[in-house]
Amino acid sequence: MTWKNYFTQWQKRGLVMLWATDDDYVALDLTWLFYQDMIAAYGNP
């Protein structure tokens, strides 16, 4: 996993479509969002 700011528009769109179309990935979506918040928190001076 990486920070979402490093993704291309195509990659971001793919993730959004994955989260929106498959309920089996709800836990992964929540983990991804938590991870993104953690990266942002550590990057904040």
C-alpha positions as CSV (number, residue, x, y, z in Angstrom):
1,M,0.0,0.0,0.0
2,T,1.1,3.5,-0.6
3,W,-0.1,7.0,-0.1
4,K,-3.0,7.9,-2.3
5,N,-1.2,11.1,-3.5
6,Y,1.3,8.9,-5.4
7,F,-1.5,7.2,-7.4
8,T,-2.4,8.2,-11.0
9,Q,-5.9,9.2,-11.8
10,W,-6.5,5.8,-13.4
11,Q,-5.4,4.0,-10.2
12,K,-7.6,6.2,-8.0
13,R,-10.5,5.6,-10.3
14,G,-9.9,1.8,-10.1
15,L,-9.9,1.9,-6.3
16,V,-13.1,3.9,-6.2
17,M,-14.8,1.5,-8.6
18,L,-13.6,-1.5,-6.5
19,W,-14.9,-0.1,-3.3
20,A,-18.2,0.9,-4.9
21,T,-19.0,-2.4,-6.7
22,D,-18.0,-5.1,-4.3
23,D,-19.3,-5.3,-0.7
24,D,-16.6,-8.0,0.1
25,Y,-14.0,-5.2,0.2
26,V,-15.7,-3.0,2.9
27,A,-13.1,-4.0,5.5
28,L,-10.2,-3.4,3.1
29,D,-11.7,0.0,2.3
30,L,-11.9,1.0,6.0
31,T,-8.4,-0.2,6.5
32,W,-7.2,1.8,3.5
33,L,-8.9,5.0,4.8
34,F,-7.4,4.5,8.3
35,Y,-3.9,3.9,6.7
36,Q,-4.3,7.1,4.7
37,D,-5.2,9.1,7.8
38,M,-2.2,7.7,9.6
39,I,0.2,8.7,6.8
40,A,-1.3,12.2,6.8
41,A,-1.0,12.5,10.6
42,Y,2.6,11.5,10.6
43,G,3.3,13.9,7.7
44,N,1.8,16.8,9.5
45,P,4.4,19.0,11.1
